[in-house]
Amino acid sequence: MSDLFSSLQLGPYRVTNRIAMAPLTRSRAGQGGVPTELMAKYYAQRASAGLIVSEGTCISPQAVGYLDTPGIWNGAQMTGWARITQAVHELGGHIVCQLWHVGRISHPSMQPDGSLPVAPSAIAPAGEVRTAQGPQAFVKPRALDVAELPGLVKQYRVAAQNALASGFDGVEVHAANGYLLDEFLRDGSNRRTDAYGGSVTNRSRLLLEVLETVCTAVGADRVGVRLSPVQPVNDMRDFDPQGTFSQIVERLNDFGLAYLHVTNLGIETPGLAGPYFDPRSLRALWRGIYMTNHGYDRDAANAAVKTRAADLVAFGVPFIANPDLVARFKTGAPLNAADPSTFYGGAEKGYTDYPFMA
Ligand SMILES: Cc1cc2nc3c(=O)[nH]c(=O)nc-3n(C[C@H](O)[C@H](O)[C@H](O)COP(=O)(O)O)c2cc1C
């Protein structure tokens, strides 16, 4: 019987355990979205994870919606990432790049030429965005023209190729948490009347086109995808999350992906993102490697792997505060507590200075 500490075949790679580091935006990239030496230290400290999923990494200037987040669209960014992937590999780890376009979760001050952020439909999310000038209300985004979508799909392909060229072991297509691809998937943010809106087939078209081209470019066994079926953050909802995401997962089965990553965020606030269902039930529909996430501790994660409710478990906040999370889980050592005030932005404090076990 497998447990959290069993190795796992993930696409072409044998990973040493089933403890993944969840994607974590930390807003410490340098000028122009270039990864820094400090980021290399941070990821290297966490290289004992079976798999590291990088922080959300912007595929284009238009994809940016948070301050000081890294990109993967130019050579300087790729050079920065190459330093990080090398450091992780030298320590025997594996790392994939989370490909991110924030869609409407941005602000003109972060967009090229001060343009409006883009989205499937011109619907402003409720809430505020953190800009260099402080918090500001979200603006009404510009609905993408259907003629722009092939170019957008191509940006995902180029970003995936750049990621592999930077030494990443693969990519995770970010289709969760209210960002661009998720905005297309759920009908609260997608009111389009063309081939990309309406039915689930239409709403999932952009994601499937992105996966098609990314899989062709880097190989499906190096591609994962992240979904968040009942997650309400960023003003997200769907009239039928169970129907929508069951159909999507069935379609994803056709690709032969490295893994499906489903975050359960929202199960503690049933109904906020639409009629409730338990997203963990999607596991039964999926014919590949399944990664679960959200609120797991060691014992719950171990139980999930032992009962085959998941093949691996991603940890977010526990990995922020515990670079040696795997060793702590193995020995049953207590965990450091995380300091949320240092999650986003800053330097070493709350980033690379969490202590290892004595
Ligand atoms: C500081 C912070 C940054 C995050 N950044 C991302 C991100 O870039 N991409 C993403 O898909 N999820 C992101 N998340 C969500 C985490 O990947 C994860 O789903 C969440 O922390 C729940 O897992 P946990 O209970 O183990 O912490 C972030 C969460 C936190 C706390």
Ligand as a Chemical Component Dictionary entry (heavy atoms), coordinates in Angstrom:
data_LIG
# 
_chem_comp.id                   LIG 
_chem_comp.type                 NON-POLYMER 
_chem_comp.pdbx_formal_charge   0 
_chem_comp.three_letter_code    LIG 
# 
loop_
_chem_comp_atom.comp_id 
_chem_comp_atom.atom_id 
_chem_comp_atom.alt_atom_id 
_chem_comp_atom.type_symbol 
_chem_comp_atom.charge 
_chem_comp_atom.model_Cartn_x 
_chem_comp_atom.model_Cartn_y 
_chem_comp_atom.model_Cartn_z 
_chem_comp_atom.pdbx_ordinal 
LIG C1  C1  C 0 0.369  33.171 -0.243 1  
LIG C2  C2  C 0 -0.425 32.294 -1.183 2  
LIG C3  C3  C 0 -0.196 32.381 -2.542 3  
LIG C4  C4  C 0 -0.878 31.544 -3.431 4  
LIG N1  N1  N 0 -0.587 31.604 -4.771 5  
LIG C5  C5  C 0 -1.177 30.736 -5.631 6  
LIG C6  C6  C 0 -0.792 30.691 -7.011 7  
LIG O1  O1  O 0 0.115  31.413 -7.478 8  
LIG N2  N2  N 0 -1.434 29.808 -7.809 9  
LIG C7  C7  C 0 -2.431 28.977 -7.347 10 
LIG O2  O2  O 0 -2.980 28.192 -8.125 11 
LIG N3  N3  N 0 -2.776 28.977 -6.038 12 
LIG C8  C8  C 0 -2.174 29.814 -5.182 13 
LIG N4  N4  N 0 -2.489 29.766 -3.852 14 
LIG C9  C9  C 0 -3.360 28.692 -3.336 15 
LIG C10 C10 C 0 -2.481 27.520 -2.847 16 
LIG O3  O3  O 0 -1.880 26.871 -3.961 17 
LIG C11 C11 C 0 -3.297 26.464 -2.078 18 
LIG O4  O4  O 0 -4.376 26.072 -2.881 19 
LIG C12 C12 C 0 -3.810 26.992 -0.757 20 
LIG O5  O5  O 0 -2.756 27.521 0.033  21 
LIG C13 C13 C 0 -4.509 25.870 0.036  22 
LIG O6  O6  O 0 -3.592 24.843 0.403  23 
LIG P1  P1  P 0 -3.102 24.707 1.928  24 
LIG O7  O7  O 0 -4.353 24.528 2.760  25 
LIG O8  O8  O 0 -2.210 23.513 1.971  26 
LIG O9  O9  O 0 -2.404 25.991 2.278  27 
LIG C14 C14 C 0 -1.843 30.626 -2.942 28 
LIG C15 C15 C 0 -2.079 30.558 -1.553 29 
LIG C16 C16 C 0 -1.381 31.370 -0.682 30 
LIG C17 C17 C 0 -1.627 31.246 0.793  31 
# 
loop_
_chem_comp_bond.comp_id 
_chem_comp_bond.atom_id_1 
_chem_comp_bond.atom_id_2 
_chem_comp_bond.value_order 
_chem_comp_bond.pdbx_ordinal 
LIG C1  C2  SING 1  
LIG C2  C3  SING 2  
LIG C2  C16 DOUB 3  
LIG C3  C4  DOUB 4  
LIG C4  N1  SING 5  
LIG C4  C14 SING 6  
LIG N1  C5  DOUB 7  
LIG C5  C6  SING 8  
LIG C5  C8  SING 9  
LIG C6  O1  DOUB 10 
LIG C6  N2  SING 11 
LIG N2  C7  SING 12 
LIG C7  O2  DOUB 13 
LIG C7  N3  SING 14 
LIG N3  C8  DOUB 15 
LIG C8  N4  SING 16 
LIG N4  C9  SING 17 
LIG N4  C14 SING 18 
LIG C9  C10 SING 19 
LIG C10 O3  SING 20 
LIG C10 C11 SING 21 
LIG C11 O4  SING 22 
LIG C11 C12 SING 23 
LIG C12 O5  SING 24 
LIG C12 C13 SING 25 
LIG C13 O6  SING 26 
LIG O6  P1  SING 27 
LIG P1  O7  DOUB 28 
LIG P1  O8  SING 29 
LIG P1  O9  SING 30 
LIG C14 C15 DOUB 31 
LIG C15 C16 SING 32 
LIG C16 C17 SING 33 
# 
